[in-house]
Amino acid sequence: MDSSGRSWRQVAAEAEVSDERAMVACYLADLARAGKSMNEAASLLRKGRGEVRTYARDWGLRFTDYQTAPQPLQLIWKKPKRGLWTLEIEGGVIAEAIANGGLGYKARRIGHDWHVGSNAEIAMRRLSAEMERDSLDLFGVDDVVISMQIEGVGRGRLAPTEEPRAHRLQSALAVSQ
Amino acid sequence: MSAREVKARDEVLRREGILATHVRNRAGLNAASLAQSYALPLERVQQIISRNGGSCG
């Protein structure tokens, strides 16, 4: 790791994150600066692309094969009828969530395993997190935002989870470099 | 062609258009997953990927 120990300690202190998270962020920042791709970085860290992408988004990192999209693909769970939620891409249903016989809800990508939850939102959130992690394989795009339509309120974001302190993290990393 | 068929065809074209935008110049794509997500035949997805400068992993 070419960022010195001092550097990640500074980042951890400044951003108020765990040492481990700061170390990974510094390491990724070094790789990005060295011109590595996100796939190379993921393989060096032995993490999935989805996990590295979360770091890139939170800490404002750009890789040769990844720059945060200003307009992510928006996917919205809708409730066509009681006990049923569906997620569509332009008219094709790709995922569904259904009432699980009085035991909450279960959600799945069509043709794949169910994710259960004590209510519809929890089941959809679990599935959405997995879909967001695999977004490149599933949608051909890195940046996707999956929400649910809530009557009278608008949209509730399910995945990815937003880092509320992203600005602070990015400043901490910039100062230390 | 019935109105229903026209609508279904338009929906397919829209999905193909979205897919084409997203896969442009992307390497290592998983055509089988994309075919499922976009509800399009695998062969068609492979064509869209290669025509838009992408490649399958």
gemmi code that builds the backbone of each chain (N, CA, C; Angstrom):
import gemmi

chains = {
    "A": [
        ("MET", (0.854, -1.186, 0.000), (0.000, 0.000, 0.000), (0.891, 1.238, 0.000)),
        ("ASP", (0.788, 2.058, -1.062), (1.779, 3.127, -1.106), (1.366, 4.381, -0.337)),
        ("SER", (0.040, 4.516, -0.040), (-0.324, 5.557, 0.917), (0.250, 5.097, 2.251)),
        ("SER", (0.979, 5.944, 2.932), (1.637, 5.513, 4.166), (0.619, 5.222, 5.250)),
        ("GLY", (1.086, 4.553, 6.312), (0.217, 4.277, 7.441), (-0.391, 5.560, 7.962)),
        ("ARG", (0.423, 6.585, 8.008), (-0.041, 7.880, 8.484), (-1.269, 8.344, 7.679)),
        ("SER", (-1.189, 8.104, 6.383), (-2.242, 8.588, 5.528), (-3.605, 7.966, 5.866)),
        ("TRP", (-3.650, 6.627, 5.944), (-4.972, 6.052, 6.214), (-5.442, 6.380, 7.621)),
        ("ARG", (-4.480, 6.544, 8.547), (-4.885, 6.932, 9.907), (-5.500, 8.328, 9.897)),
        ("GLN", (-4.903, 9.189, 9.085), (-5.453, 10.547, 8.954), (-6.867, 10.500, 8.387)),
        ("VAL", (-7.011, 9.676, 7.348), (-8.325, 9.575, 6.698), (-9.356, 9.030, 7.686)),
        ("ALA", (-8.963, 8.002, 8.438), (-9.893, 7.408, 9.403), (-10.324, 8.443, 10.435)),
        ("ALA", (-9.347, 9.258, 10.893), (-9.650, 10.258, 11.912), (-10.521, 11.374, 11.340)),
        ("GLU", (-10.109, 11.856, 10.184), (-10.819, 12.986, 9.565), (-12.256, 12.602, 9.179)),
        ("ALA", (-12.403, 11.401, 8.611), (-13.722, 10.995, 8.122), (-14.546, 10.299, 9.204)),
        ("GLU", (-13.893, 9.972, 10.315), (-14.557, 9.241, 11.396), (-15.140, 7.925, 10.909)),
        ("VAL", (-14.273, 7.148, 10.273), (-14.676, 5.806, 9.841), (-13.694, 4.811, 10.452)),
        ("SER", (-14.001, 3.533, 10.310), (-13.124, 2.508, 10.882), (-11.787, 2.506, 10.150)),
        ("ASP", (-10.745, 2.012, 10.844), (-9.425, 1.917, 10.215), (-9.504, 1.092, 8.939)),
        ("GLU", (-10.260, 0.004, 9.018), (-10.317, -0.889, 7.867), (-10.921, -0.184, 6.646)),
        ("ARG", (-11.992, 0.542, 6.904), (-12.653, 1.233, 5.782), (-11.722, 2.296, 5.193)),
        ("ALA", (-10.998, 2.990, 6.054), (-10.068, 4.017, 5.577), (-8.910, 3.382, 4.801)),
        ("MET", (-8.419, 2.242, 5.281), (-7.321, 1.569, 4.583), (-7.747, 1.140, 3.184)),
        ("VAL", (-8.933, 0.566, 3.113), (-9.423, 0.121, 1.798), (-9.593, 1.319, 0.872)),
        ("ALA", (-10.145, 2.408, 1.406), (-10.352, 3.608, 0.580), (-9.021, 4.144, 0.065)),
        ("CYS", (-8.009, 4.193, 0.931), (-6.689, 4.700, 0.513), (-6.062, 3.785, -0.536)),
        ("TYR", (-6.196, 2.499, -0.290), (-5.637, 1.536, -1.234), (-6.300, 1.694, -2.605)),
        ("LEU", (-7.623, 1.808, -2.597), (-8.348, 1.972, -3.863), (-7.983, 3.292, -4.532)),
        ("ALA", (-7.798, 4.328, -3.736), (-7.423, 5.633, -4.311), (-6.059, 5.512, -5.006)),
        ("ASP", (-5.145, 4.769, -4.378), (-3.831, 4.560, -4.995), (-3.957, 3.795, -6.311)),
        ("LEU", (-4.778, 2.758, -6.290), (-4.951, 1.955, -7.512), (-5.579, 2.787, -8.622)),
        ("ALA", (-6.571, 3.605, -8.235), (-7.242, 4.447, -9.236), (-6.229, 5.424, -9.835)),
        ("ARG", (-5.401, 5.992, -8.966), (-4.404, 6.954, -9.439), (-3.371, 6.276, -10.329)),
        ("ALA", (-3.103, 5.003, -10.051), (-2.129, 4.268, -10.853), (-2.729, 3.785, -12.176)),
        ("GLY", (-3.980, 4.123, -12.417), (-4.596, 3.783, -13.696), (-5.170, 2.377, -13.778)),
        ("LYS", (-5.343, 1.735, -12.609), (-5.948, 0.401, -12.621), (-7.449, 0.521, -12.902)),
        ("SER", (-7.995, -0.555, -13.468), (-9.436, -0.568, -13.695), (-10.135, -1.043, -12.420)),
        ("MET", (-11.441, -0.831, -12.373), (-12.197, -1.276, -11.195), (-12.148, -2.800, -11.071)),
        ("ASN", (-12.173, -3.482, -12.207), (-12.092, -4.948, -12.147), (-10.751, -5.408, -11.580)),
        ("GLU", (-9.673, -4.727, -11.967), (-8.353, -5.081, -11.426), (-8.323, -4.805, -9.922)),
        ("ALA", (-8.875, -3.658, -9.536), (-8.897, -3.298, -8.113), (-9.693, -4.334, -7.322)),
        ("ALA", (-10.829, -4.752, -7.883), (-11.678, -5.735, -7.194), (-10.908, -7.043, -7.030)),
        ("SER", (-10.184, -7.429, -8.063), (-9.482, -8.703, -7.976), (-8.310, -8.599, -6.998)),
        ("LEU", (-7.628, -7.447, -6.950), (-6.531, -7.268, -5.984), (-7.047, -7.296, -4.540)),
        ("LEU", (-8.249, -6.772, -4.339), (-8.833, -6.733, -2.990), (-9.612, -7.994, -2.659)),
        ("ARG", (-9.762, -8.841, -3.660), (-10.589, -10.054, -3.523), (-11.992, -9.702, -3.060)),
        ("LYS", (-12.516, -8.652, -3.655), (-13.905, -8.255, -3.391), (-14.635, -8.228, -4.726)),
        ("GLY", (-15.948, -8.179, -4.680), (-16.726, -8.097, -5.912), (-16.709, -6.672, -6.455)),
        ("ARG", (-17.035, -6.537, -7.731), (-17.068, -5.206, -8.325), (-18.074, -4.313, -7.602)),
        ("GLY", (-19.194, -4.911, -7.184), (-20.237, -4.140, -6.497), (-19.710, -3.474, -5.235)),
        ("GLU", (-18.874, -4.194, -4.504), (-18.351, -3.653, -3.245), (-17.359, -2.513, -3.520)),
        ("VAL", (-16.523, -2.722, -4.536), (-15.564, -1.671, -4.893), (-16.316, -0.438, -5.407)),
        ("ARG", (-17.397, -0.686, -6.123), (-18.193, 0.425, -6.656), (-18.779, 1.263, -5.517)),
        ("THR", (-19.196, 0.584, -4.448), (-19.727, 1.320, -3.292), (-18.646, 2.247, -2.729)),
        ("TYR", (-17.426, 1.734, -2.608), (-16.314, 2.580, -2.143), (-16.100, 3.748, -3.101)),
        ("ALA", (-16.114, 3.436, -4.405), (-15.858, 4.473, -5.401), (-16.892, 5.595, -5.290)),
        ("ARG", (-18.138, 5.196, -5.083), (-19.214, 6.191, -4.980), (-19.073, 7.012, -3.699)),
        ("ASP", (-18.867, 6.297, -2.586), (-18.807, 6.984, -1.296), (-17.614, 7.935, -1.213)),
        ("TRP", (-16.478, 7.507, -1.792), (-15.240, 8.264, -1.627), (-14.855, 9.073, -2.856)),
        ("GLY", (-15.718, 9.024, -3.881), (-15.463, 9.838, -5.076), (-14.274, 9.376, -5.904)),
        ("LEU", (-14.116, 8.055, -6.065), (-12.992, 7.525, -6.844), (-13.416, 7.242, -8.275)),
        ("ARG", (-12.496, 7.457, -9.194), (-12.775, 7.153, -10.595), (-11.755, 6.157, -11.102)),
        ("PHE", (-12.241, 5.155, -11.777), (-11.349, 4.165, -12.382), (-11.459, 4.279, -13.892)),
        ("THR", (-10.507, 3.642, -14.584), (-10.529, 3.746, -16.051), (-11.844, 3.210, -16.612)),
        ("ASP", (-12.429, 2.212, -15.928), (-13.678, 1.636, -16.433), (-14.872, 2.015, -15.548)),
        ("TYR", (-14.700, 3.029, -14.724), (-15.842, 3.450, -13.900), (-15.766, 4.921, -13.511)),
        ("GLN", (-16.831, 5.625, -13.846), (-17.020, 6.980, -13.344), (-18.484, 7.066, -12.959)),
        ("THR", (-18.764, 7.602, -11.798), (-20.150, 7.641, -11.343), (-21.053, 8.281, -12.402)),
        ("ALA", (-22.103, 7.569, -12.767), (-23.015, 8.099, -13.786), (-23.889, 9.199, -13.179)),
        ("PRO", (-24.010, 10.344, -13.861), (-24.877, 11.399, -13.328), (-26.348, 10.970, -13.316)),
        ("GLN", (-26.696, 10.100, -14.241), (-28.089, 9.644, -14.284), (-28.136, 8.126, -14.218)),
        ("PRO", (-28.202, 7.584, -13.023), (-28.259, 6.126, -12.918), (-29.558, 5.565, -13.491)),
        ("LEU", (-29.533, 4.308, -13.842), (-30.746, 3.629, -14.293), (-31.720, 3.559, -13.114)),
        ("GLN", (-32.908, 4.069, -13.317), (-33.904, 4.099, -12.234), (-34.872, 2.930, -12.402)),
        ("LEU", (-34.957, 2.094, -11.392), (-35.916, 0.988, -11.425), (-36.856, 1.157, -10.234)),
        ("ILE", (-38.145, 1.016, -10.480), (-39.118, 1.310, -9.420), (-40.085, 0.152, -9.223)),
        ("TRP", (-40.115, -0.336, -7.982), (-41.099, -1.355, -7.627), (-42.472, -0.687, -7.575)),
        ("LYS", (-43.458, -1.318, -8.219), (-44.820, -0.791, -8.181), (-45.768, -1.867, -7.670)),
        ("LYS", (-46.898, -1.388, -7.164), (-47.858, -2.315, -6.568), (-49.117, -2.359, -7.430)),
        ("PRO", (-49.177, -3.291, -8.386), (-50.351, -3.335, -9.271), (-51.615, -3.779, -8.547)),
        ("LYS", (-51.463, -4.574, -7.502), (-52.636, -4.962, -6.719), (-52.200, -5.396, -5.319)),
        ("ARG", (-53.192, -5.549, -4.473), (-52.918, -5.939, -3.093), (-52.136, -7.253, -3.038)),
        ("GLY", (-51.066, -7.269, -2.249), (-50.292, -8.505, -2.094), (-49.297, -8.782, -3.194)),
        ("LEU", (-49.146, -7.832, -4.131), (-48.201, -8.042, -5.240), (-47.446, -6.762, -5.581)),
        ("TRP", (-46.135, -6.869, -5.664), (-45.282, -5.786, -6.154), (-44.505, -6.326, -7.353)),
        ("THR", (-44.282, -5.462, -8.357), (-43.479, -5.913, -9.503), (-42.446, -4.849, -9.869)),
        ("LEU", (-41.354, -5.320, -10.441), (-40.291, -4.438, -10.917), (-40.139, -4.715, -12.405)),
        ("GLU", (-40.265, -3.662, -13.214), (-40.248, -3.851, -14.667), (-39.146, -3.059, -15.335)),
        ("ILE", (-38.678, -3.578, -16.465), (-37.891, -2.757, -17.380), (-38.739, -2.632, -18.628)),
        ("GLU", (-39.242, -1.432, -18.850), (-40.026, -1.143, -20.057), (-41.016, -2.250, -20.408)),
        ("GLY", (-41.875, -2.571, -19.492), (-42.945, -3.500, -19.804), (-42.636, -4.960, -19.518)),
        ("GLY", (-41.381, -5.285, -19.268), (-41.047, -6.672, -18.944), (-40.845, -6.803, -17.443)),
        ("VAL", (-41.598, -7.695, -16.815), (-41.450, -7.881, -15.366), (-40.168, -8.677, -15.106)),
        ("ILE", (-39.255, -8.109, -14.313), (-38.015, -8.819, -14.032), (-37.973, -9.352, -12.606)),
        ("ALA", (-38.814, -8.793, -11.727), (-38.832, -9.280, -10.345), (-40.215, -9.061, -9.759)),
        ("GLU", (-40.520, -9.842, -8.734), (-41.833, -9.731, -8.100), (-41.701, -9.971, -6.605)),
        ("ALA", (-42.637, -9.407, -5.858), (-42.711, -9.666, -4.422), (-44.161, -9.991, -4.111)),
        ("ILE", (-44.374, -11.081, -3.387), (-45.753, -11.486, -3.092), (-45.906, -11.788, -1.606)),
        ("ALA", (-47.149, -11.658, -1.145), (-47.441, -11.967, 0.248), (-47.107, -13.434, 0.487)),
        ("ASN", (-46.491, -13.684, 1.644), (-45.971, -15.023, 1.923), (-46.882, -15.745, 2.912)),
        ("GLY", (-48.133, -15.890, 2.543), (-49.078, -16.650, 3.366), (-49.125, -16.223, 4.825)),
        ("GLY", (-49.271, -14.909, 5.061), (-49.381, -14.428, 6.430), (-48.055, -14.317, 7.152)),
        ("LEU", (-46.968, -14.667, 6.466), (-45.643, -14.601, 7.096), (-44.793, -13.533, 6.420)),
        ("GLY", (-45.371, -12.385, 6.221), (-44.629, -11.314, 5.562), (-44.665, -11.456, 4.053)),
        ("TYR", (-43.537, -11.145, 3.416), (-43.462, -11.162, 1.963), (-42.237, -11.944, 1.502)),
        ("LYS", (-42.275, -12.337, 0.226), (-41.083, -12.913, -0.384), (-40.900, -12.266, -1.759)),
        ("ALA", (-39.642, -12.050, -2.117), (-39.336, -11.357, -3.375), (-38.292, -12.147, -4.142)),
        ("ARG", (-38.407, -12.123, -5.463), (-37.409, -12.832, -6.285), (-37.285, -12.194, -7.657)),
        ("ARG", (-36.113, -12.419, -8.260), (-35.980, -12.164, -9.682), (-36.687, -13.321, -10.340)),
        ("ILE", (-37.366, -13.055, -11.460), (-38.113, -14.116, -12.114), (-37.157, -15.263, -12.443)),
        ("GLY", (-37.531, -16.447, -11.979), (-36.708, -17.627, -12.248), (-35.603, -17.866, -11.236)),
        ("HIS", (-35.539, -17.027, -10.169), (-34.474, -17.200, -9.184), (-35.039, -17.395, -7.779)),
        ("ASP", (-34.118, -17.505, -6.811), (-34.543, -17.826, -5.445), (-35.276, -16.669, -4.751)),
        ("TRP", (-36.116, -17.059, -3.808), (-36.870, -16.061, -3.044), (-36.017, -15.464, -1.929)),
        ("HIS", (-36.261, -14.189, -1.645), (-35.708, -13.524, -0.464), (-36.915, -13.201, 0.409)),
        ("VAL", (-36.875, -13.602, 1.670), (-38.054, -13.358, 2.494), (-37.827, -12.153, 3.401)),
        ("GLY", (-38.937, -11.562, 3.833), (-38.869, -10.423, 4.741), (-40.155, -10.341, 5.525)),
        ("SER", (-40.091, -9.679, 6.683), (-41.292, -9.616, 7.515), (-42.346, -8.682, 6.920)),
        ("ASN", (-41.936, -7.869, 5.951), (-42.936, -7.113, 5.188), (-42.419, -6.917, 3.761)),
        ("ALA", (-43.251, -6.296, 2.916), (-42.889, -6.184, 1.501), (-41.601, -5.385, 1.327)),
        ("GLU", (-41.479, -4.287, 2.074), (-40.319, -3.421, 1.901), (-39.015, -4.155, 2.242)),
        ("ILE", (-39.033, -4.931, 3.305), (-37.815, -5.637, 3.713), (-37.437, -6.695, 2.670)),
        ("ALA", (-38.416, -7.432, 2.194), (-38.131, -8.459, 1.175), (-37.596, -7.808, -0.099)),
        ("MET", (-38.222, -6.696, -0.512), (-37.784, -6.019, -1.739), (-36.412, -5.385, -1.550)),
        ("ARG", (-36.164, -4.863, -0.334), (-34.868, -4.242, -0.059), (-33.743, -5.282, -0.156)),
        ("ARG", (-33.985, -6.462, 0.383), (-32.965, -7.526, 0.326), (-32.664, -7.915, -1.115)),
        ("LEU", (-33.728, -8.109, -1.878), (-33.517, -8.489, -3.269), (-32.872, -7.350, -4.049)),
        ("SER", (-33.333, -6.131, -3.788), (-32.811, -4.968, -4.528), (-31.319, -4.782, -4.265)),
        ("ALA", (-30.891, -5.013, -3.013), (-29.472, -4.871, -2.673), (-28.649, -5.862, -3.494)),
        ("GLU", (-29.168, -7.078, -3.616), (-28.450, -8.085, -4.390), (-28.409, -7.708, -5.878)),
        ("MET", (-29.531, -7.194, -6.373), (-29.580, -6.814, -7.786), (-28.641, -5.636, -8.064)),
        ("GLU", (-28.603, -4.709, -7.128), (-27.712, -3.550, -7.304), (-26.253, -4.010, -7.315)),
        ("ARG", (-25.926, -4.939, -6.442), (-24.553, -5.452, -6.375), (-24.152, -6.070, -7.716)),
        ("ASP", (-25.097, -6.757, -8.369), (-24.800, -7.438, -9.633), (-25.258, -6.614, -10.844)),
        ("SER", (-25.366, -5.299, -10.670), (-26.010, -4.470, -11.694), (-25.376, -4.580, -13.084)),
        ("LEU", (-24.054, -4.736, -13.124), (-23.426, -4.792, -14.446), (-23.865, -6.041, -15.209)),
        ("ASP", (-23.922, -7.147, -14.507), (-24.368, -8.387, -15.154), (-25.851, -8.335, -15.490)),
        ("LEU", (-26.642, -7.760, -14.589), (-28.097, -7.805, -14.782), (-28.618, -6.742, -15.729)),
        ("PHE", (-27.986, -5.551, -15.695), (-28.531, -4.440, -16.478), (-27.554, -3.843, -17.479)),
        ("GLY", (-26.308, -4.290, -17.438), (-25.312, -3.756, -18.370), (-24.852, -2.377, -17.968)),
        ("VAL", (-25.104, -1.989, -16.716), (-24.775, -0.645, -16.270), (-24.341, -0.730, -14.804)),
        ("ASP", (-23.379, 0.123, -14.421), (-22.896, 0.086, -13.041), (-23.869, 0.771, -12.080)),
        ("ASP", (-24.340, 1.927, -12.491), (-25.108, 2.739, -11.544), (-26.607, 2.577, -11.735)),
        ("VAL", (-27.219, 2.014, -10.726), (-28.656, 1.795, -10.772), (-29.224, 2.203, -9.413)),
        ("VAL", (-30.401, 2.793, -9.435), (-31.072, 3.129, -8.172), (-32.417, 2.406, -8.177)),
        ("ILE", (-32.635, 1.581, -7.169), (-33.883, 0.820, -7.100), (-34.736, 1.394, -5.972)),
        ("SER", (-35.967, 1.780, -6.312), (-36.865, 2.404, -5.330), (-38.200, 1.689, -5.330)),
        ("MET", (-39.037, 2.069, -4.375), (-40.415, 1.567, -4.382), (-41.364, 2.758, -4.415)),
        ("GLN", (-42.449, 2.578, -5.163), (-43.458, 3.635, -5.260), (-44.301, 3.601, -3.992)),
        ("ILE", (-44.359, 4.720, -3.285), (-45.181, 4.751, -2.077), (-46.305, 5.756, -2.285)),
        ("GLU", (-47.503, 5.261, -2.162), (-48.674, 6.093, -2.430), (-48.653, 7.370, -1.597)),
        ("GLY", (-48.831, 8.490, -2.287), (-48.918, 9.764, -1.594), (-47.587, 10.325, -1.123)),
        ("VAL", (-46.543, 9.557, -1.239), (-45.236, 9.999, -0.746), (-44.237, 10.157, -1.893)),
        ("GLY", (-44.366, 9.287, -2.883), (-43.405, 9.290, -3.984), (-42.597, 8.025, -3.961)),
        ("ARG", (-41.277, 8.176, -3.970), (-40.429, 6.990, -4.023), (-39.646, 6.810, -2.741)),
        ("GLY", (-39.504, 5.569, -2.364), (-38.634, 5.245, -1.232), (-37.451, 4.463, -1.776)),
        ("ARG", (-36.266, 4.944, -1.504), (-35.078, 4.303, -2.064), (-34.762, 2.998, -1.328)),
        ("LEU", (-34.515, 1.948, -2.096), (-34.200, 0.648, -1.503), (-32.720, 0.291, -1.650)),
        ("ALA", (-32.147, 0.589, -2.806), (-30.726, 0.271, -3.039), (-30.184, 1.149, -4.169)),
        ("PRO", (-28.914, 1.516, -4.154), (-27.978, 1.274, -3.066), (-28.225, 2.235, -1.901)),
        ("THR", (-27.721, 1.873, -0.733), (-27.846, 2.758, 0.416), (-26.976, 3.985, 0.168)),
        ("GLU", (-27.531, 5.140, 0.429), (-26.753, 6.361, 0.221), (-25.851, 6.614, 1.421)),
        ("GLU", (-24.625, 7.031, 1.164), (-23.722, 7.424, 2.248), (-24.005, 8.895, 2.554)),
        ("PRO", (-24.621, 9.175, 3.712), (-25.015, 10.563, 3.980), (-23.810, 11.487, 4.180)),
        ("ARG", (-22.646, 10.891, 4.491), (-21.481, 11.725, 4.753), (-20.466, 11.648, 3.614)),
        ("ALA", (-20.950, 11.362, 2.402), (-20.033, 11.175, 1.273), (-19.112, 12.388, 1.096)),
        ("HIS", (-19.656, 13.569, 1.274), (-18.855, 14.775, 1.070), (-17.678, 14.793, 2.043)),
        ("ARG", (-17.971, 14.435, 3.282), (-16.931, 14.425, 4.312), (-15.858, 13.373, 4.007)),
        ("LEU", (-16.296, 12.197, 3.570), (-15.347, 11.137, 3.227), (-14.429, 11.604, 2.097)),
        ("GLN", (-15.046, 12.232, 1.101), (-14.275, 12.657, -0.070), (-13.270, 13.739, 0.305)),
        ("SER", (-13.685, 14.640, 1.189), (-12.759, 15.691, 1.638), (-11.596, 15.070, 2.404)),
        ("ALA", (-11.901, 14.114, 3.268), (-10.854, 13.498, 4.079), (-9.817, 12.819, 3.192)),
        ("LEU", (-10.287, 12.151, 2.165), (-9.373, 11.448, 1.273), (-8.553, 12.452, 0.464)),
        ("ALA", (-9.178, 13.517, 0.036), (-8.484, 14.525, -0.774), (-7.390, 15.205, 0.048)),
        ("VAL", (-7.673, 15.507, 1.313), (-6.714, 16.212, 2.171), (-5.478, 15.354, 2.417)),
        ("SER", (-5.701, 14.051, 2.553), (-4.588, 13.182, 2.934), (-3.661, 12.857, 1.768)),
        ("GLN", (-4.124, 13.080, 0.542), (-3.320, 12.648, -0.619), (-2.249, 13.675, -0.977)),
    ],
    "B": [
        ("MET", (-51.486, -6.185, -38.074), (-50.978, -6.347, -36.706), (-51.939, -5.674, -35.725)),
        ("SER", (-52.337, -6.390, -34.716), (-53.296, -5.828, -33.762), (-52.633, -4.766, -32.898)),
        ("ALA", (-53.471, -3.945, -32.265), (-52.950, -2.873, -31.404), (-52.088, -3.471, -30.298)),
        ("ARG", (-52.527, -4.617, -29.813), (-51.789, -5.280, -28.738), (-50.391, -5.715, -29.213)),
        ("GLU", (-50.354, -6.259, -30.440), (-49.071, -6.697, -30.995), (-48.134, -5.514, -31.232)),
        ("VAL", (-48.727, -4.413, -31.687), (-47.925, -3.203, -31.938), (-47.317, -2.723, -30.621)),
        ("LYS", (-48.143, -2.741, -29.570), (-47.670, -2.283, -28.252), (-46.540, -3.190, -27.746)),
        ("ALA", (-46.743, -4.504, -27.921), (-45.726, -5.453, -27.459), (-44.424, -5.243, -28.233)),
        ("ARG", (-44.546, -5.003, -29.540), (-43.344, -4.801, -30.364), (-42.615, -3.525, -29.925)),
        ("ASP", (-43.401, -2.470, -29.651), (-42.801, -1.212, -29.206), (-42.073, -1.389, -27.875)),
        ("GLU", (-42.668, -2.195, -27.015), (-42.015, -2.422, -25.715), (-40.689, -3.151, -25.894)),
        ("VAL", (-40.681, -4.115, -26.801), (-39.440, -4.846, -27.082), (-38.393, -3.880, -27.631)),
        ("LEU", (-38.812, -3.029, -28.552), (-37.869, -2.076, -29.145), (-37.307, -1.131, -28.092)),
        ("ARG", (-38.166, -0.722, -27.162), (-37.698, 0.174, -26.092), (-36.667, -0.524, -25.217)),
        ("ARG", (-36.952, -1.775, -24.889), (-35.989, -2.523, -24.060), (-34.661, -2.692, -24.796)),
        ("GLU", (-34.763, -2.968, -26.098), (-33.533, -3.127, -26.879), (-32.739, -1.823, -26.894)),
        ("GLY", (-33.464, -0.718, -26.990), (-32.809, 0.598, -27.016), (-32.093, 0.890, -25.705)),
        ("ILE", (-32.761, 0.587, -24.600), (-32.145, 0.821, -23.287), (-30.913, -0.059, -23.135)),
        ("LEU", (-31.057, -1.318, -23.503), (-29.934, -2.246, -23.390), (-28.750, -1.749, -24.229)),
        ("ALA", (-29.047, -1.324, -25.471), (-27.980, -0.861, -26.366), (-27.220, 0.304, -25.734)),
        ("THR", (-27.953, 1.230, -25.106), (-27.298, 2.374, -24.465), (-26.386, 1.907, -23.340)),
        ("HIS", (-26.872, 0.962, -22.557), (-26.118, 0.552, -21.380), (-24.898, -0.308, -21.684)),
        ("VAL", (-24.955, -1.069, -22.757), (-23.839, -1.987, -23.019), (-22.765, -1.370, -23.918)),
        ("ARG", (-22.985, -0.120, -24.338), (-22.046, 0.492, -25.282), (-20.603, 0.434, -24.748)),
        ("ASN", (-19.753, -0.189, -25.542), (-18.303, -0.267, -25.237), (-17.980, -0.927, -23.895)),
        ("ARG", (-18.876, -1.739, -23.414), (-18.617, -2.429, -22.138), (-18.066, -3.824, -22.390)),
        ("ALA", (-17.041, -4.190, -21.645), (-16.457, -5.521, -21.801), (-16.946, -6.439, -20.688)),
        ("GLY", (-16.878, -7.739, -20.936), (-17.159, -8.725, -19.893), (-18.607, -8.802, -19.465)),
        ("LEU", (-19.526, -8.545, -20.374), (-20.946, -8.581, -20.013), (-21.475, -10.009, -19.977)),
        ("ASN", (-22.479, -10.207, -19.166), (-23.099, -11.521, -19.041), (-24.399, -11.534, -19.858)),
        ("ALA", (-24.294, -12.044, -21.078), (-25.428, -11.968, -22.013), (-26.656, -12.708, -21.488)),
        ("ALA", (-26.435, -13.836, -20.801), (-27.582, -14.624, -20.330), (-28.380, -13.847, -19.274)),
        ("SER", (-27.670, -13.190, -18.348), (-28.363, -12.397, -17.327), (-29.092, -11.220, -17.955)),
        ("LEU", (-28.418, -10.578, -18.908), (-29.046, -9.415, -19.560), (-30.304, -9.849, -20.312)),
        ("ALA", (-30.227, -11.023, -20.960), (-31.388, -11.516, -21.711), (-32.570, -11.674, -20.763)),
        ("GLN", (-32.282, -12.147, -19.564), (-33.366, -12.346, -18.609), (-33.914, -11.012, -18.080)),
        ("SER", (-32.980, -10.118, -17.720), (-33.407, -8.832, -17.167), (-34.236, -8.019, -18.165)),
        ("TYR", (-33.817, -8.051, -19.419), (-34.495, -7.219, -20.417), (-35.572, -7.998, -21.171)),
        ("ALA", (-35.814, -9.231, -20.751), (-36.829, -10.071, -21.389), (-36.647, -10.103, -22.904)),
        ("LEU", (-35.408, -10.401, -23.332), (-35.096, -10.472, -24.763), (-34.402, -11.809, -25.038)),
        ("PRO", (-34.517, -12.315, -26.278), (-33.840, -13.577, -26.593), (-32.316, -13.411, -26.503)),
        ("LEU", (-31.649, -14.461, -26.024), (-30.195, -14.429, -25.833), (-29.464, -14.011, -27.111)),
        ("GLU", (-29.908, -14.576, -28.232), (-29.248, -14.277, -29.502), (-29.308, -12.784, -29.824)),
        ("ARG", (-30.478, -12.217, -29.567), (-30.688, -10.781, -29.834), (-29.787, -9.940, -28.923)),
        ("VAL", (-29.659, -10.351, -27.671), (-28.811, -9.627, -26.720), (-27.360, -9.671, -27.196)),
        ("GLN", (-26.921, -10.846, -27.628), (-25.537, -10.960, -28.115), (-25.296, -10.045, -29.317)),
        ("GLN", (-26.295, -9.962, -30.197), (-26.173, -9.060, -31.359), (-26.059, -7.609, -30.896)),
        ("ILE", (-26.929, -7.231, -29.967), (-26.948, -5.839, -29.490), (-25.610, -5.489, -28.837)),
        ("ILE", (-25.071, -6.436, -28.052), (-23.787, -6.189, -27.395), (-22.689, -5.983, -28.439)),
        ("SER", (-22.613, -6.901, -29.413), (-21.493, -6.786, -30.361), (-21.670, -5.569, -31.282)),
        ("ARG", (-22.910, -5.243, -31.629), (-23.124, -4.067, -32.488), (-22.799, -2.765, -31.782)),
        ("ASN", (-22.815, -2.792, -30.457), (-22.561, -1.559, -29.709), (-21.174, -1.531, -29.084)),
        ("GLY", (-20.302, -2.378, -29.612), (-18.908, -2.323, -29.171), (-18.633, -3.007, -27.853)),
        ("GLY", (-19.607, -3.745, -27.337), (-19.391, -4.448, -26.074), (-18.889, -5.863, -26.325)),
        ("SER", (-18.624, -6.587, -25.247), (-18.242, -7.986, -25.398), (-18.757, -8.791, -24.215)),
        ("CYS", (-18.922, -10.088, -24.433), (-19.429, -10.955, -23.368), (-18.253, -11.566, -22.615)),
        ("GLY", (-18.452, -11.779, -21.303), (-17.363, -12.305, -20.487), (-17.320, -13.809, -20.504)),
    ],
}
model = gemmi.Model(1)
for chain_id, residues in chains.items():
    chain = gemmi.Chain(chain_id)
    for i, (resn, *xyz) in enumerate(residues, 1):
        res = gemmi.Residue()
        res.name, res.seqid = resn, gemmi.SeqId(i, " ")
        for name, pos in zip(("N", "CA", "C"), xyz):
            atom = gemmi.Atom()
            atom.name, atom.element = name, gemmi.Element(name[0])
            atom.pos, atom.b_iso = gemmi.Position(*pos), 0.0
            res.add_atom(atom)
        chain.add_residue(res)
    model.add_chain(chain)
structure = gemmi.Structure()
structure.add_model(model)
structure.setup_entities()
